[in-house]
């Protein structure tokens, strides 16, 4: 016999999931007098798990009142409110209804790809595993590295339609708990139909602020996440996204990748300085060239100036137009390189650059020195793989170029002041974005912009946390 309550629940589920063909409703006869309903969505559940965990056990038993004991599963939840049925059904649970008892049993299908190697942030010496689209797998990759009960997580569900699982992770004895609360409140205030990936959540957290620089770091590397947690930072994981969010984040974090941690400090310091110089040169090189050619010819030797003038004499455009055309071509080639499949994208970009550059010089549209300047600018920007940093560099590159075209080297100076005002005024989770330069912080400065020996890296930065600043005790050897 089937009770009226069971009938009403089943009919309501069928009505709400009308025109959902993968919804399966099975009536299982436990005995002559009792029936049990099993409801699940076939496309996100495993038929084998439904059969093994639920159907076989229901058929074998004659008692159906205590569902928890009769229908074992790795994760089961008693439902006391009908409104929760939709949530569990759409998250890979099977709903078992017996009289007045409703039980949700996890029977998710394996819809995840395996743990793959790092694609966007490769490392020669570091670990090769990367996050995938399963939040539980991603949390497991973190806990595989950090084995402590102080690693805490706050679970949230966001999106009226998507009901996406969000996890805020932090070390309770290291991170600032007030920052954790700030992030939690920010996320709870977001009321939208869907959160589909980390990028969407990042835009809401940043509130699409006016700065072109990224104030939140996204990474696919579990080792970087683990390292950030140990420093006192906070990590956000989003289900269905293979990236994690790290807060707070500074400009120095984007210039210096995690790969530096796997190289001896004496060898990596030169690379760090070179990377910082490339960041500056990528922004100001076109502007300096235009300023020198148009306004400040006295700053270069006369023989070199004559050579530049000879090359530009046959070009019908001013130097700023030359550089703008070349920089736009470089940006187009870079975009095509990003969009094309990796097998032949780079070849097309190199071929396009060679053909266009050579043809432009032969046609007298641009001068050889302009091509050298544009190429140097483009090469220095290729050091940075973070897309948002590349976009920020491009924005300021054109800004320096326009200021230099109107005011010469004075324009470069004015634009530099504007750049410094911008980055100094930015904050990431109430922490100055231009740290550890302004304000200066010795510990974080020698961890990012320079690298001290690991044996001397004994302190956490006071920029990030105020608790447990000592992270390593160096024991003296017995003489």
C-alpha positions in Angstrom: 0.0 0.0 0.0 1.1 3.5 -0.7 0.2 6.3 1.7 -1.4 9.5 0.6 1.6 11.5 1.9 3.9 9.5 -0.3 1.6 9.9 -3.3 1.5 13.7 -2.8 5.3 14.0 -2.5 5.9 11.9 -5.6 3.3 13.7 -7.7 4.7 17.1 -6.6 8.2 16.0 -7.7 6.9 14.8 -11.0 5.0 18.1 -11.5 8.0 20.3 -10.7 10.3 18.2 -12.9 7.9 18.0 -15.8 9.6 17.7 -19.2 12.8 16.5 -17.5 13.1 13.1 -19.2 16.1 11.9 -17.1 14.1 12.0 -13.9 13.4 8.4 -12.9 10.8 7.4 -10.4 10.7 3.7 -9.3 8.2 2.1 -7.0 9.8 -0.9 -5.1 7.6 -3.4 -3.4 9.3 -4.2 -0.1 6.5 -6.6 0.9 2.8 -7.2 0.2 1.8 -4.2 2.3 4.5 -1.7 1.8 6.1 0.1 -1.2 9.1 2.5 -1.3 9.7 5.1 -4.0 13.2 5.8 -5.3 13.6 9.0 -7.3 16.9 10.1 -9.0 18.1 12.0 -12.1 19.7 9.5 -14.4 22.3 11.7 -16.1 24.1 12.8 -12.9 23.7 9.6 -10.9 25.4 6.3 -11.3 22.9 3.5 -12.1 25.3 1.0 -10.6 25.3 2.9 -7.3 21.5 3.2 -7.3 21.3 -0.5 -7.8 24.0 -1.5 -5.2 23.2 1.0 -2.5 19.4 1.1 -2.7 17.5 -1.3 -4.9 19.2 -4.5 -3.8 19.0 -3.6 -0.1 15.3 -2.7 -0.4 14.4 -5.9 -2.1 16.4 -8.0 0.5 14.8 -6.5 3.6 11.3 -6.8 4.9 11.6 -3.8 7.2 11.3 -0.4 5.6 10.6 1.9 8.6 14.3 2.5 9.4 15.7 3.6 6.1 19.2 4.5 7.5 19.8 0.9 8.5 18.2 -0.8 5.6 19.7 1.4 2.8 23.3 2.1 3.6 25.3 4.6 1.6 28.6 6.5 1.9 26.6 9.7 2.5 23.0 9.8 3.5 20.8 12.6 4.9 17.4 12.6 6.4 15.1 15.2 4.9 12.6 16.9 7.1 11.5 19.6 4.6 10.2 19.0 1.2 11.9 22.1 -0.3 15.2 20.3 0.2 14.4 17.5 -2.2 15.2 19.6 -5.3 18.6 20.5 -3.9 19.6 16.9 -3.3 18.2 15.6 -6.5 20.1 18.1 -8.6 23.3 17.3 -6.7 23.5 13.6 -7.5 21.4 12.1 -4.6 18.7 9.6 -4.9 15.6 10.3 -2.8 14.1 7.3 -1.0 10.5 7.8 0.3 8.9 5.4 2.7 5.7 6.4 4.5 6.7 9.7 6.3 10.5 9.1 6.0 12.5 10.8 3.3 16.1 9.9 2.9 18.7 11.3 0.4 21.5 9.0 -0.5 24.6 10.1 -2.5 24.9 8.2 -5.8 26.8 10.7 -7.9 28.0 9.5 -11.3 31.7 9.9 -12.2 31.5 13.0 -14.3 34.9 14.3 -13.5 38.2 14.2 -15.4 41.2 12.8 -13.7 43.9 14.9 -12.1 46.0 16.2 -15.0 49.3 18.0 -15.3 49.6 21.7 -15.0 48.8 23.4 -18.3 48.8 27.2 -17.6 51.4 27.5 -14.8 54.1 24.9 -15.7 57.1 24.2 -13.5 60.3 22.4 -14.3 61.1 21.2 -10.8 57.8 21.6 -9.0 54.9 19.1 -8.7 52.8 18.5 -11.8 49.3 17.8 -10.4 46.6 20.4 -10.9 43.0 21.1 -9.8 40.1 19.7 -11.7 36.4 20.6 -11.8 35.5 18.7 -8.6 35.6 20.7 -5.4 36.0 17.6 -3.2 39.0 16.4 -5.3 40.5 19.9 -5.1 40.1 20.0 -1.3 41.8 16.6 -1.2 44.8 17.8 -3.1 45.2 20.6 -0.5 44.7 18.3 2.5 47.2 15.9 1.0 49.8 18.7 1.5 48.5 20.2 4.7 47.8 17.6 7.3 46.4 19.5 10.3 43.1 19.9 12.1 43.5 23.7 12.0 42.8 23.7 8.3 39.2 24.8 8.3 36.6 25.3 5.6 33.3 27.2 5.5 30.8 25.7 3.0 28.4 27.9 1.1 25.9 27.3 -1.7 25.6 30.2 -4.2 23.3 30.8 -7.2 19.5 30.5 -7.2 19.6 28.3 -10.3 23.1 26.7 -10.2 23.4 26.1 -6.4 27.1 26.0 -6.7 29.2 24.7 -3.8 31.7 27.2 -2.5 34.4 26.5 0.1 36.4 29.1 2.0 39.6 27.5 3.4 42.1 28.9 5.9 44.4 27.9 8.7 42.6 28.8 11.9 45.8 29.4 13.9 47.4 31.5 11.2 44.9 33.5 9.1 43.1 36.6 10.2 39.6 35.4 11.2 38.2 38.9 10.6 39.3 38.7 7.0 37.6 35.3 6.7 34.4 36.9 8.1 34.7 39.7 5.6 34.9 37.3 2.7 32.0 35.2 4.0 29.8 38.2 4.3 30.7 39.4 0.8 29.8 36.0 -0.6 26.5 35.9 1.3 25.5 39.2 -0.1 25.8 38.0 -3.7 22.4 37.0 -4.9 22.4 35.9 -8.5 20.9 33.2 -10.7 24.2 31.4 -11.3 27.9 31.1 -10.3 29.4 29.0 -13.0 33.2 29.4 -12.3 35.9 31.2 -10.4 36.0 34.1 -12.9 32.4 35.0 -12.3 32.9 34.9 -8.5 36.1 37.0 -8.8 34.3 39.7 -10.6 31.7 39.9 -7.8 34.4 39.9 -5.1 36.3 42.7 -6.9 33.1 44.5 -7.6 34.6 45.3 -11.0 36.7 48.0 -9.5 38.2 50.7 -11.7 41.8 49.4 -11.6 43.1 47.4 -14.6 45.3 45.3 -12.3 44.0 42.0 -10.9 43.5 42.2 -7.1 42.7 38.5 -6.8 45.0 35.6 -7.9 43.6 32.6 -9.6 45.7 29.4 -9.8 45.4 25.8 -10.8 48.4 24.7 -8.7 47.6 23.0 -5.3 51.2 23.6 -4.2 50.8 27.4 -4.5 47.5 27.2 -2.6 49.1 25.2 0.2 52.0 27.6 0.3 49.6 30.6 0.5 47.6 28.9 3.3 50.7 28.4 5.3 51.5 32.1 4.9 48.1 33.0 6.4 46.2 33.7 3.2 42.6 32.6 2.5 41.6 30.3 -0.4 38.2 30.0 -2.1 37.3 26.9 -4.1 34.4 26.8 -6.5 32.7 23.6 -7.7 32.9 23.0 -11.5 36.0 25.2 -11.7 39.7 24.0 -11.9 41.0 27.2 -10.3 41.3 28.5 -6.8 41.1 32.1 -5.6 43.8 33.4 -3.2 43.3 36.4 -1.0 44.9 38.8 -0.3 47.1 39.2 -3.4 49.8 41.8 -4.2 51.3 43.0 -7.4 54.5 41.3 -6.5 52.7 37.9 -6.5 51.9 38.2 -10.2 55.4 39.2 -11.2 57.0 36.3 -9.3 55.5 32.8 -9.9 55.7 29.8 -7.6 58.4 28.2 -9.7 60.9 30.5 -8.0 60.4 28.5 -4.8 62.0 25.4 -6.4 65.3 27.1 -7.4 68.2 28.1 -5.3 68.0 31.7 -4.1 71.4 32.6 -5.4 70.3 31.6 -8.9 66.8 33.1 -8.9 67.6 36.6 -7.7 68.9 37.6 -11.1 65.7 36.3 -12.8 63.5 38.2 -10.3 65.3 41.4 -11.0 65.1 40.8 -14.8 61.4 40.1 -14.4 60.8 43.4 -12.6 62.8 45.3 -15.3 60.7 43.6 -18.0 57.5 44.7 -16.3 58.7 48.3 -16.3 60.2 48.2 -19.9 57.1 46.6 -21.3 55.1 49.7 -20.2 57.4 52.6 -21.0 59.6 51.5 -24.0 57.3 52.7 -26.8 56.6 56.0 -24.9 60.3 56.7 -24.4 61.0 56.0 -28.1 58.3 58.5 -29.2 59.5 61.1 -26.6 63.1 60.9 -27.7 62.3 61.0 -31.5 59.8 63.9 -31.3 60.8 66.1 -28.3 64.1 65.1 -26.6 66.5 64.4 -29.4 69.4 65.8 -27.3 69.3 62.7 -25.1 70.8 60.4 -27.7 74.0 60.6 -29.7 73.9 62.7 -32.9 75.0 59.7 -35.1 72.2 57.6 -33.8 69.7 60.4 -34.3 70.8 60.8 -37.9 70.4 57.0 -38.4 66.8 57.2 -37.0 66.0 60.2 -39.2 67.3 58.4 -42.3 65.1 55.4 -41.6 62.0 57.4 -40.9 62.4 59.8 -43.9 60.6 57.4 -46.3 57.8 56.7 -43.8 54.7 58.8 -44.3 53.4 58.4 -40.7 54.7 60.0 -37.5 56.4 57.7 -35.0 53.4 57.4 -32.7 51.2 56.1 -35.6 53.9 53.6 -36.5 54.1 52.2 -33.0 50.3 52.1 -32.5 49.9 50.1 -35.8 52.7 47.7 -34.8 51.5 47.2 -31.2 48.0 46.5 -32.4 49.3 43.9 -34.8 51.3 42.4 -31.9 48.2 42.3 -29.8 46.2 40.7 -32.6 48.9 38.0 -33.1 49.0 37.3 -29.4 45.2 36.9 -29.2 45.3 34.6 -32.2 48.0 32.6 -30.5 45.8 32.2 -27.4 42.7 31.2 -29.3 44.3 28.8 -31.8 45.0 25.2 -30.8 48.4 24.9 -29.3 49.7 22.6 -32.1 49.9 25.3 -34.6 49.0 28.6 -32.9 52.6 29.7 -32.2 53.7 28.9 -35.8 51.0 31.0 -37.3 51.9 34.0 -35.0 55.6 33.8 -35.8 54.9 33.4 -39.5 52.5 36.4 -39.4 55.0 38.6 -37.6 57.8 37.8 -40.0 55.7 38.4 -43.1 53.9 41.5 -41.9 57.1 43.1 -40.5 59.1 42.5 -43.6 56.3 43.6 -45.9 55.7 46.7 -43.9 59.4 47.8 -44.0 59.6 47.1 -47.8 56.4 49.0 -48.4 57.7 52.0 -46.5 54.9 51.9 -44.0 57.1 51.6 -40.9 60.8 52.0 -40.1 63.0 49.2 -39.0 63.7 50.9 -35.6 59.9 51.0 -34.9 59.7 47.3 -35.5 62.6 46.7 -33.1 61.0 48.8 -30.4 57.6 47.0 -30.9 59.3 43.6 -30.9 61.3 44.4 -27.7 58.1 45.6 -26.0 56.2 42.5 -27.0 59.0 40.1 -25.9 59.3 41.7 -22.5 55.6 41.3 -21.9 55.7 37.6 -22.8 57.4 36.8 -19.5 54.1 37.3 -17.7 51.6 34.4 -18.3 48.8 35.9 -16.2 46.2 37.3 -18.7 45.1 40.1 -16.4 48.6 41.4 -15.9 49.2 41.3 -19.7 46.0 43.4 -20.1 47.1 45.9 -17.5 50.5 46.2 -19.1 48.8 46.9 -22.5 46.6 49.6 -20.9 49.5 51.5 -19.4 51.7 50.9 -22.5 49.2 52.9 -24.6 48.8 55.5 -21.8 52.5 56.1 -21.6 52.6 56.3 -25.4 50.0 59.0 -25.6 51.4 61.1 -22.8 54.9 60.9 -24.4 53.4 62.0 -27.8 52.1 65.2 -26.2 54.7 66.1 -23.5 57.8 64.1 -24.3 59.8 62.8 -21.4 57.8 65.0 -19.1 54.8 63.0 -20.2 56.6 59.8 -19.1 57.2 61.4 -15.7 53.5 62.4 -15.4 52.3 59.0 -16.4 54.7 57.3 -13.9 53.2 59.4 -11.1 49.7 58.4 -12.2 50.7 54.8 -12.3 52.2 55.0 -8.8 49.1 56.8 -7.4 46.9 54.1 -8.9 48.7 51.0 -7.6 49.4 52.6 -4.2 45.7 53.3 -3.7 44.5 49.8 -4.6 43.8 47.4 -1.8 43.2 43.6 -1.8 41.2 42.5 1.2 42.0 45.8 3.0 45.8 45.2 2.4 47.9 47.6 0.3 48.3 46.2 -3.2 51.7 47.7 -3.7 53.2 45.9 -0.7 55.9 44.9 0.1 57.3 48.0 -1.6 54.8 50.5 -0.2 54.4 49.9 2.7 57.8 48.2 2.9 57.7 44.8 4.5 61.1 43.1 4.8 59.8 39.5 5.2 57.5 39.6 2.2 59.9 41.6 0.1 62.6 38.9 0.4 60.0 36.3 -0.3 58.7 37.7 -3.6 60.8 40.5 -5.2 64.0 38.9 -3.9 64.6 35.5 -2.5 66.4 34.7 0.7 67.6 31.2 1.6 64.9 28.9 2.7 66.7 28.3 6.0 66.5 32.0 6.7 62.8 32.3 5.7 61.6 31.8 9.3 58.9 34.5 9.6 55.5 35.0 8.2 54.8 38.5 6.9 52.9 40.8 9.2 51.1 42.1 6.1 49.0 39.0 6.0 48.7 37.8 9.5 49.4 38.8 13.1 49.4 35.3 14.6 52.1 32.7 14.7 54.6 34.8 12.8 57.4 32.3 13.4 57.0 29.4 11.1 60.4 27.7 11.5 62.8 27.3 14.3 66.5 26.8 13.2 68.3 24.5 15.6 72.0 25.1 16.0 74.3 22.2 15.3 76.3 20.8 18.2 80.0 21.6 18.0 
